């Protein structure tokens, strides 16, 4: 490399002192400025390590899982990418649950990239679902679900499946239905979501009030890969569109 650049390297120096009763773990970290690597001793060895690992990572990211019939993009109140993520979560959650799942919810903030039309690689899926979020199940009563719908409305929309909302431009909830039916205050609804959201994060605080919480070992990313492979095996392309599941009214 002929040009100068700056890299931030995190160094962790771990010293472990063992006694019969305990272990002491000490971690120190700091920033090191690196410039003109081509002039540094061992530059070729460093470059070789980087290139070797890049090749390994590329080999993981490059396999094609399926094909997107249309571009899957993210915007609010609903979008093709958000609807794809929620619908795929719903289907895969039902596959991995012994109970009927009524609603699937994931957060738009967790969708970190769009998917272009054409071949979908593992790298594309990883770019969208970058976090180590796991599939979680919980139960909300109707009154709690209505409060959750208000939180989704206040956020301007989230990725949802199995439920339809009518909201205002100001983020107020006008109406909510599940499978075309009004939400019954005392009825119980099984929700598929993420472990991160089940803790009430991303301003979806009502999810933390859910009962019968089950957190699985299924990563959201792996579920998306499984879903795309399943659709591909059935001769289907990945497609999604805005279908009015979140409608804005004056």
PEVEN-V980240 format. One line per field, one symbol per residue. phi: phi as a letter, one per 40 degrees, with the letter a starting at -180 (. if undefined). A space follows every 50 residues. Layout:
# PEVEN-V980240
phi->???
This chain:
# PEVEN-V980240
phi->.cccabbbbcbbbbbbbbbdbabbbbbbbabbcbbfcccccgdccccccc ccccccccccccdccabccbcbbbabcaadcccdcccccccccccbbcbc ccabbbccccccacbcchcbccccccccbccccbcbbabbcdcccccccc cccccghbcbagbbbbbcccgbcbaabbfgbcccdbcbbcbbabdccccg cfgcccccccbfcbbccccddcccccccccccccgbccaaacbgcbbbbc
